[in-house]
Amino acid sequence: MNSTLLISIARNGAEIGEWNGKKVKALYQAGELQGTDVYWHEGMTDWKPVRDFIKPTPSPTLVSIPPLPPTLTIQSKPKKIGIGRLEYVLYLIGWFIVVGVLSTWFIKDHETLTAWGALALICITALRAKNIGFPSAYGLLILIPLVGLVVFVACLFMPNGSAPKRRKA
């Protein structure tokens, strides 16, 4: 590629600069340019992702600069956060079995066991609340009588990501 040819670079629909080919490659390798940034130079028909600049493809000549493309978005699989409904039930059953065994054979101090049980219940419910789409702090609501029952039922039956979305003012 001609080192005197200026390459226009844009990010999110706004032009961020013009550099020669060597400088663009150096910026890309240094991580200052993203693969989703787009580039254009004289002779191209349309804007293309910067990651394609490393392996350029021949294009017909063009007299005027085309409009910038809309913002490129790359969709990825959402990360799994929290725990699912089945895992929630299994964790609770497992914890109650552990508490039963500990209180029967090992720990006779029931206040300590109750405190550890409450902590585990809060943590498990906080993970499930996060998976539904509520803040993790909702796990603390499990300790409030009646409210805790509603939270427990919600954690059992609401599908992942089903919390109502907050509207921005």
N, C-alpha and C positions, 0 to 999 in steps of 0.2 A: 504494500500500500504506500502511496505517495506520502512522505513525511511532512510535506508542506500543506497538504489538504486538511482543512479544518473540519473537525467532527463536532456537531452540535449534540449535546447530551441533555435529556429532560428527565425529570422525576415527578411523578404524580401530576402530570399535566403542565408543569412549569419548567422552562429551560433553565438549567443550572450552570451552563458554561460551554465553551468551545475550546478544543484542544487538538493537537495533531495526533496521528494514529499511535505513535510511540507513547505519548503521554497518557492517552486513554487506556492503553494496555497496562501501563505501569500503575495507574490509579485503580484499575479493576483488580490487578493482582495484589495491590496493597489493601484492598477491601474498602476503598473510599467510594467506589461505584458499585452499585448493587446489580445483580443479574436482571432485576425487573426494571431498571432504568432503561430508557430507550435512546437510540442514537439516529442521526441522519447526517448525510453529507451530500454535497452536490453530485448529481448523477443518480441518486436513489429515488425510487417512486414513493416510498413510504417509510415511516419510522419503524425500527426493529429493536428487539431487546439487545442490550449491551453484551450479554453472554454470547450472542451470535457474532459479535465483532471479531472474536478470536478466530472464528472460521467463517470469513466473509463469503457471501454468494454474489455472483455477478448480477447486476441489475441494469435495466435500460436507463438512458439519460433522461433527466427531467430538468425543466427550466425553472420552475418555482418550487418553493418549500411547501410540502403538504401540511395540513393542520395536525396539531399534536393529537395522538390517540387518547382515548379515555384512560383513566388510571388502570393499570394492570393489577389484577388481584390473583393471587395464587391461593387456592383453597387447599388446606391440608386437613388431615383427620384431626378432629378435636381430641385433646388429651383427656383421658379418663380421670376424673377427679371424684373423690368420695367412694362410696360403695353402693352396690345395687340392692334391690329389695330382698333378693334371696340371701345375699351375703349379710344384710342387716339382721334378718331373722336367724341365720346360722350363728352369727356372732353373739346375739342375745342368748340363744339357747346354750351355746358353748359356755358363755360367761356364767349363766345360772347354774350349770352343771359344776363348773369350777368352784363357784361360791358354795354350793351345797356340799361338795367334797371337803373343801377347806374348813367349813364351819362344823362339819360332823367329826372329822378326824384330826385336824391339825390346829386350827385357830379357835380358841374359845372366847376371844375378845371380839364380841359382835359389833361394837362401835367401829373398830378399825376396819373390819370386813365390810360394814355398811358404807364407810367412807370410800374404800377402794371400789366397791360396787357402783356407787354413785358416779365416781370419776370415770369408770369404764363406760357406764351408760351415757354420760355426757359426751365422751369422745366418739363413741359409736354413732350416736344420734347426730353429732356435729358433722361427721363424715357423710352420713346419709343426707342430711339437709343440704350440704354443699352440692351433692350429686343431683338433687332435685332442682337446685338453682337458688336456694335461699342462703343467706349468710351463715357461716359456721356457728356464729354466736347463738343461733336458734337452738343449738344443742342444750343450752342452759335451761330452756323452757321446759324440758322434760322433768325438771325437779318441782315445778309448780303443779299442785294437785289440779285435776280436771284439764288444765291447759296442757299438762304433760301427756294426758291421754289423747288429746287432739293431735299433738305433735307425733306421738307414737303411731296413731292410725294413719296420719298423713305420710309418715316415713314408710309405712307398710304398703300403702296403696297408690301413692303418686308415682308416675313413671319418671325416669331420668329427664332432667331439663324441662319439667312442666311447670315450674314456678312462673307466676305472672311477671311479665317484663315491665320494668319501671319506665315511665315516660319522662323524657327530659323536658324541663320547662324552658 
